[in-house]
Amino acid sequence: MSDTAHKQTLAAQAMGFVDAESKAIVPPLHTATTFIRDPDNQYRSGRVYGRADNPTYDHAEAVLAALEDGAEALVFASGMAAATAAFQTLAPGDHVVAPKVMYWALRNWLTGFARQWGLAVDLVDTDRLDELRAAMRPGKTRLVWIETPANPTWVVTDIAAAAEIAHAAGARLAVDSTVATPVLTRPLALGADLVMHSATKYLNGHSDVVAGALVTRAKDEYWARVRTLRAQLGGILGPFEAWLLLRGMRTLYPRVDAAARAAMAIAAHLEKHPRIERVLYPGLASDPGHAVARRQMQGGFGGMLSIRVRGGEGAAVGAAARVKVWKRATSLGGVESLLEHRASVEGAGSPAPPDLLRLSAGLEHVGDLVADLEQALGGR
Ligand SMILES: *Cc1c(COP(=O)(O)O)cnc(C)c1O
């Protein structure tokens, strides 16, 4: 495949891979857990055992590295396996900074397991750069973690500015780019060192695979430790899931484009709705993150938005109960539109406002999605 091809072309053709033996245009699925040792006692294939890697990973990892302009990618059993590996590659005693508003399960892991394990974890509003700067402990802070746009309020953090702040203190910047996807944002080009994806979401895109990925800017010592940790902890992806992920990524560009258009149309439509207090979406000119989002996102603002329903928690849960086209379910980034009352999912201690519904726009006709929300909200 030509070096000048657009990323969309690389994704659609899975980098033009053709099987050398059969000339098949779809790569085979390798289920082997072990590989032959050469008679002279060497492993020239570079492969020994299926907990370290699998030939089926190669294609998905190569596509991901290319889409993110990274040096290399690694797939994991889940987004959480990928994210926690990025932290466990550090040593107890190291200091990390992460957002107050972020993916709930990872926030829980950071304030629970990671602290017990010995990481010094500070949570700040990373969109406020002065707060981020003040949290840095030069020489001690090893990793700054940001998520943008961030669950479930879609607060936008300036990646280039965060990278400068992290690097000035001798730390790496990692970006959970699950919601932005490589279609809309390329964190490594903006100065980040590491990108994390829950590939369960847009990358696979069909709500039928749990997977995660890390992409690195450089194949350095830190990255070598991440690779070792994946093999040691065994948080590996099944080969069939890796194969499905590669198939899902072929349609990543048109899916993300359609979801972002739908989300923009829904956000604009609901902004003036009498039953809605506020629409949270970085694509709206009124959104506090809009200016930064315009700078660091290209081609759209993503398929995720939240609405704060007038009348509080009861009104929000009541509206969720009435949807028919939207599916009441957690997760995001699939072909079907999902809606959920986030505070109910997160439970006690959740920073999610009780009147907030999180919406993942899918690929249905946007007219059906808007009409369904209209009837669920009522009051026109
Ligand atoms: C889903 C999600 C994760 C966790 O990924 P899993 O694949 O569910 O383990 C992390 N970050 C974000 C933004 C997510 O949406």
The ligand as an SDF file (V2000), in Angstrom:
LIG
                    3D

 15 15  0  0  0  0  0  0  0  0999 V2000
  -15.0860    1.5110   28.0700 C   0  0  0  0  0  0  0  0  0  0  0  0
  -14.0140    2.4840   28.3830 C   0  0  0  0  0  0  0  0  0  0  0  0
  -12.8500    2.0790   29.0520 C   0  0  0  0  0  0  0  0  0  0  0  0
  -12.6390    0.6650   29.5480 C   0  0  0  0  0  0  0  0  0  0  0  0
  -12.5730   -0.2350   28.4810 O   0  0  0  0  0  0  0  0  0  0  0  0
  -13.0780   -1.7660   28.5630 P   0  0  0  0  0  0  0  0  0  0  0  0
  -12.8220   -2.2680   27.1950 O   0  0  0  0  0  0  0  0  0  0  0  0
  -14.5020   -1.7560   28.9790 O   0  0  0  0  0  0  0  0  0  0  0  0
  -12.2080   -2.4290   29.5990 O   0  0  0  0  0  0  0  0  0  0  0  0
  -11.8810    3.0430   29.2890 C   0  0  0  0  0  0  0  0  0  0  0  0
  -12.0390    4.3230   28.8980 N   0  0  0  0  0  0  0  0  0  0  0  0
  -13.1390    4.7340   28.2570 C   0  0  0  0  0  0  0  0  0  0  0  0
  -13.2650    6.1600   27.8360 C   0  0  0  0  0  0  0  0  0  0  0  0
  -14.1680    3.8390   27.9750 C   0  0  0  0  0  0  0  0  0  0  0  0
  -15.2830    4.2520   27.3550 O   0  0  0  0  0  0  0  0  0  0  0  0
  1  2  1  0
  2  3  1  0
  2 14  2  0
  3  4  1  0
  3 10  2  0
  4  5  1  0
  5  6  1  0
  6  7  2  0
  6  8  1  0
  6  9  1  0
 10 11  1  0
 11 12  2  0
 12 13  1  0
 12 14  1  0
 14 15  1  0
M  END
$$$$
